[in-house]
């Protein structure tokens, strides 16, 4: 799975799960400032990543996720 594949999957997941327009979502979209997500939502995102990719994100990594691009980087790093 390529980085582009992962980005597409994450953007589709955000669009479906949180009712965002896919056109609104970019790699630089801030989860808090642009999308209005909170720490409870981050736990839900971590669960989706575990279900979709089999990656269990530690709390320390969750705290560092600020953008959709950060999510893609972490998944890519764990996948390789």
Long-range contacts (C-beta under 8 A, 24 or more apart in sequence): 1-79, 3-72, 3-76, 6-72, 6-75, 6-76, 6-79, 7-68, 7-69, 7-72, 9-52, 10-68, 10-71, 10-72, 10-75, 11-68, 13-48, 13-52, 14-68, 17-44, 17-48, 25-68, 26-68, 27-67, 27-68, 27-69, 27-72, 28-67, 28-68, 28-69, 29-67, 29-68, 30-66, 30-67, 31-65, 31-66, 31-67, 31-68, 32-66, 45-71, 49-75, 53-78, 53-79, 55-79
